[in-house]
Amino acid sequence: MRLTTGLGSVGLLSILLALAIPMASSGPQATSDRPPVMGRNAGVSAGHPLTTAAAFEVLTKGGNAFDAGVAALLVGGVVEQDLYSLGGEALVLVFPQSERKVTSIVGQGWAPKAATIDWYTSRGKTLDGAGLDPAVIPGALHAALTVLERWGTMSFEEVSARAREYAQEGFPLRPRTVTSIQGNLKFFEKWPENQRYWLKADGTMYVAGATIKLPTLANTLARMVEAERHASKNGRAAAVAAARDRFYKGDIAREMVAFLKDHHAPFELEDFAEYFAKVEEPATTTYRGYQVYKHAFGSQGPVLLEAL
């Protein structure tokens, strides 16, 4: 699950590669049925129209590129769950103009302390990629709020507004999400909660374009907003951190741990409370005179750099 957002001054890979396009050409111009997208102030590129629109809306309201990027990540985590979710991971590259360097924010979860080799072998379990056996701490929200805290200007309440709206009021399912649901029907049989959210009450499938709601996810995000409001007197950054802490250290974390324990997964509250998204130097190489940046060995980034 990856989010690549080209936003204003963020300077992500999509922007860096775009710089390779010649500014002018004396030869004949190619024609296309799809016109180029151009603007004077900023641009957004994301994997879903609602994700793109949410990020662009934040820019029009005075947010900076990092505010918009976080808004996109949050909305994508609601409407693009065939690719990733807010319970998964998020890898972010940023280029703050004030720092003049690319920084990697690694929102990849790690396994709980008790998930040792002996724990798995004694129970006849494997990391086969299904269910809770290979589960890790959710990293996406920590990465998103780390970006917002360090480089953003808006509150979590502001940048999460559209994500909360789509979760609470619903959003139209795109065809690839319907296909993904269909491919997981057997898996859903083991997890009734998934059936409750991704299938109709009678157990039949939603069709593409149907509106689906995720009220529990909306409630989680609303509780994080509530924590931010209560801490607002301490300043914006501290309030954003309070929203993040409620997810990883507060009642939301306790509820997740209780669910995991009920299903015999070896998680403790401490596993969530100690988690943090790493902020580090990215992997990089040169390609035809350009400096290209990717995430390090927790991702496929070095493979792309090696191919270049």
Protein Blocks (a to p, Z undefined) as FASTA:
>chain_A
ZZdddehjlopaklmmmmmpcfbdfbdcdddfbdcdddfkbccddfbfklmmmmmmmmmn
opafklmmmmmmmmmmmmmmmmbcfklccddddddfklopacddddbdcddfklcfklmm
mnopacehpajllgccdfklmmmmmmmmmmmmbdfklmmmmmmmmmmnopcddfklmmmm
mmmmmmmmmmmklmmmmpcfkopacdehiacddfklmmmmmmmmmmmmmmmmnojklmmm
mmmmmmmmmmmlmmmmmmmmmnopacdfklmmmgccdddddddddeehiacddddfkbmk
lmmmmmZZ
